[in-house]
Amino acid sequence: MTIDLFGGETASTVAAYFRVSDTSAGPTPALMFSGLMIGLPDLAALTSDDAIRNVVAGVFIRARRDNTLTARQHTFWTDHVERLTETMFRPRERPYAPGTRIAVHHGDPRQTTTGRILAVADEPTGPAYLWRPDLADLPGHPWFTHPTWALRTPAHHVTPTLAGPDTNINPDEPLMTTGALVATIDDPRFTVGTVLRAFHDDEHHLTYEIQPHDGALPPQRIPLDDVTPLRGTAWPTVEALLEARALANLSPQPGEILATTREMSFVIDTPLGAGVTFPSSARYLRPSLTVTDTTPILISENATPPAETPPAASSTTQTPRLRYTGDTIHIDDPVHGHLEVAAAAFHTAMRQHHDTLATALACRPWLATIPDQPKHVTAALTAIHAPHDLAALDTAFTRHTPGRPTSSSPPNPPGPDITTPPQTPTEDPTAPPPDGPTFDTGP
């Protein structure tokens, strides 16, 4: 579950609006409880563990005394109350177990970094924690593709925390860059997408070029005020950002802003084409521990707790489900959320070898994949994020496959329509084909 707090004010006191959401069925939260909490000393208290405990205590009291809970709310509460009690109100035993979320500081409690413990090491002076900062799991961070890299910190610099993972979103500097995840505000076309570019015009109005996830659409230009950030990035320098973009042929365009954790550059129009200005220091440097230039400690993968991805509630949500709506493929994936792609592009991707698709996605290092990811999920991600690579792959596939039409063939040779949903040789129309996705034929 997730608990979100939002600052506000009443006529006489500081208040907080809260919401408790269920994330057990996938990456899209389902709102379960919401309300208002008053009597906070100041807005800074919103980030404290005590504020989160007060929210849970209030919901706990309501669940025991209020007979107006819906069946869904009651089921959610009974499923989580034991774990909530253990996590929120019982003291943690030292040394803290792997997987525990922690706040780490080195002498200055005002400058902290959050993360999670991967392992505990015994030292002559006492236990030390091998932990992974949250920022290391963000696109652009040098450790992003190395999930077993960790830091070693003495126990007296570590405290447990209820705070969620740090997504590197600064409300005072909301500029996003390549690889950031955003949600649209009341946009009928799509709800979630990945930022490709950020632009500013002569009047300093910011817009994003966004690749939709749940809309079978090409990249869209959307004003800054029409999206809300979900997850930031951790590119250390402009050079690192441009190197990653070059792999995907995502070239700089005049009017772009290239913002990283340390630097910022602008793309200007020159007689020779787009030119990137010399980087200047970023206006907002995070006052927290940096791990970019720190030598990591390698942890055995067998000893590493799994990454914090939303757990599935049942076997039906553990397996990504695929369904058709006209000429569009919909995939509900517990990791990547709802994906929507044109059926023709999806079937083109499915004709390619899985390793070939994975290689195309690897050229976009801001995209996260998981081990043993189903091929149909990889195919959908490739069709969404690498359509030009996919077109080139299909051309090569057609050219080198015996019996397939070539460029000299008729425009519409006889044969099956690739936009037609594949049929299964079973009597059950919802049964998946061998090694294929789960199909949902709808109502």
Secondary structure as the mmCIF struct_conf table of DSSP 4:
data_model
#
loop_
_struct_conf.conf_type_id
_struct_conf.id
_struct_conf.beg_label_comp_id
_struct_conf.beg_label_asym_id
_struct_conf.beg_label_seq_id
_struct_conf.end_label_comp_id
_struct_conf.end_label_asym_id
_struct_conf.end_label_seq_id
STRN STRN1 THR A 2 GLU A 9
BEND BEND1 ALA A 11 THR A 13
STRN STRN2 VAL A 14 ASP A 22
TURN_TY1_P TURN_TY1_P1 SER A 24 ALA A 25
BEND BEND2 GLY A 26 THR A 28
STRN STRN3 ALA A 30 LEU A 40
BEND BEND3 PRO A 41 PRO A 41
HELX_RH_3T_P HELX_RH_3T_P1 LEU A 43 THR A 47
BEND BEND4 SER A 48 SER A 48
HELX_RH_AL_P HELX_RH_AL_P1 ASP A 49 ARG A 65
TURN_TY1_P TURN_TY1_P2 ASN A 67 THR A 68
HELX_RH_AL_P HELX_RH_AL_P2 ALA A 71 PHE A 89
BEND BEND5 ARG A 90 ARG A 90
HELX_LH_PP_P HELX_LH_PP_P1 PRO A 91 GLU A 93
BEND BEND6 ARG A 94 PRO A 95
HELX_LH_PP_P HELX_LH_PP_P2 TYR A 96 ALA A 97
TURN_TY1_P TURN_TY1_P3 PRO A 98 GLY A 99
STRN STRN4 ARG A 101 VAL A 104
BEND BEND7 HIS A 106 GLY A 107
TURN_TY1_P TURN_TY1_P4 PRO A 109 ARG A 110
BEND BEND8 GLN A 111 GLN A 111
STRN STRN5 THR A 113 GLU A 123
TURN_TY1_P TURN_TY1_P5 PRO A 124 THR A 125
STRN STRN6 GLY A 126 PRO A 133
HELX_RH_3T_P HELX_RH_3T_P2 ASP A 134 ASP A 137
BEND BEND9 LEU A 138 LEU A 138
TURN_TY1_P TURN_TY1_P6 PRO A 139 GLY A 140
TURN_TY1_P TURN_TY1_P7 PRO A 142 THR A 145
TURN_TY1_P TURN_TY1_P8 PRO A 147 THR A 148
STRN STRN7 TRP A 149 PRO A 154
HELX_RH_3T_P HELX_RH_3T_P3 ALA A 155 HIS A 157
STRN STRN8 VAL A 158 PRO A 160
TURN_TY1_P TURN_TY1_P9 PRO A 171 ASP A 172
BEND BEND10 GLU A 173 GLU A 173
TURN_TY1_P TURN_TY1_P10 THR A 178 GLY A 179
STRN STRN9 LEU A 181 THR A 184
BEND BEND11 ILE A 185 ASP A 186
BEND BEND12 PRO A 188 ARG A 189
BEND BEND13 THR A 191 THR A 191
STRN STRN10 VAL A 192 HIS A 200
TURN_TY1_P TURN_TY1_P11 ASP A 202 GLU A 203
STRN STRN11 LEU A 206 PRO A 212
BEND BEND14 HIS A 213 GLY A 215
STRN STRN12 GLN A 220 PRO A 223
HELX_RH_3T_P HELX_RH_3T_P4 LEU A 224 ASP A 226
STRN STRN13 VAL A 227 ARG A 231
HELX_RH_AL_P HELX_RH_AL_P3 VAL A 238 LEU A 247
TURN_TY1_P TURN_TY1_P12 ALA A 248 ASN A 249
TURN_TY1_P TURN_TY1_P13 PRO A 254 GLY A 255
STRN STRN14 GLU A 256 GLU A 256
STRN STRN15 ILE A 257 ALA A 259
BEND BEND15 THR A 261 ARG A 262
STRN STRN16 GLU A 263 THR A 270
TURN_TY1_P TURN_TY1_P14 PRO A 271 LEU A 272
STRN STRN17 GLY A 273 VAL A 276
HELX_LH_PP_P HELX_LH_PP_P3 THR A 277 PRO A 279
STRN STRN18 SER A 280 SER A 281
BEND BEND16 ARG A 283 ARG A 283
BEND BEND17 SER A 288 SER A 288
TURN_TY1_P TURN_TY1_P15 THR A 292 ASP A 293
BEND BEND18 THR A 294 THR A 294
HELX_LH_PP_P HELX_LH_PP_P4 THR A 295 PRO A 296
STRN STRN19 ILE A 297 LEU A 298
HELX_RH_3T_P HELX_RH_3T_P5 GLU A 301 ALA A 303
BEND BEND19 THR A 304 THR A 304
HELX_LH_PP_P HELX_LH_PP_P5 PRO A 305 ALA A 307
HELX_LH_PP_P HELX_LH_PP_P6 PRO A 310 ALA A 312
BEND BEND20 ALA A 313 SER A 314
HELX_RH_AL_P HELX_RH_AL_P4 SER A 315 GLN A 318
BEND BEND21 THR A 319 THR A 319
HELX_LH_PP_P HELX_LH_PP_P7 PRO A 320 PRO A 320
STRN STRN20 ARG A 321 THR A 325
TURN_TY1_P TURN_TY1_P16 GLY A 326 ASP A 327
STRN STRN21 THR A 328 ASP A 333
TURN_TY1_P TURN_TY1_P17 PRO A 334 HIS A 336
STRN STRN22 GLY A 337 ALA A 342
HELX_RH_AL_P HELX_RH_AL_P5 ALA A 343 MET A 350
TURN_TY1_P TURN_TY1_P18 ARG A 351 ARG A 351
BEND BEND22 GLN A 352 GLN A 352
HELX_RH_AL_P HELX_RH_AL_P6 HIS A 354 ALA A 362
TURN_TY1_P TURN_TY1_P19 CYS A 363 CYS A 363
BEND BEND23 ARG A 364 ARG A 364
TURN_TY1_P TURN_TY1_P20 PRO A 365 TRP A 366
BEND BEND24 LEU A 367 LEU A 367
TURN_TY1_P TURN_TY1_P21 PRO A 371 ASP A 372
HELX_RH_AL_P HELX_RH_AL_P7 LYS A 375 HIS A 385
HELX_RH_AL_P HELX_RH_AL_P8 PRO A 387 HIS A 400
BEND BEND25 THR A 401 THR A 401
TURN_TY1_P TURN_TY1_P22 PRO A 402 GLY A 403
BEND BEND26 ARG A 404 ARG A 404
TURN_TY1_P TURN_TY1_P23 SER A 407 SER A 408
BEND BEND27 SER A 409 SER A 409
BEND BEND28 PRO A 411 ASN A 412
BEND BEND29 PRO A 414 GLY A 415
TURN_TY1_P TURN_TY1_P24 ILE A 418 THR A 419
BEND BEND30 THR A 420 THR A 420
HELX_LH_PP_P HELX_LH_PP_P8 PRO A 421 THR A 424
BEND BEND31 PRO A 425 GLU A 427
TURN_TY1_P TURN_TY1_P25 PRO A 429 THR A 430
HELX_LH_PP_P HELX_LH_PP_P9 ALA A 431 PRO A 433
TURN_TY1_P TURN_TY1_P26 PRO A 434 ASP A 435
HELX_LH_PP_P HELX_LH_PP_P10 PRO A 437 PRO A 437
STRN STRN23 THR A 438 PHE A 439
#
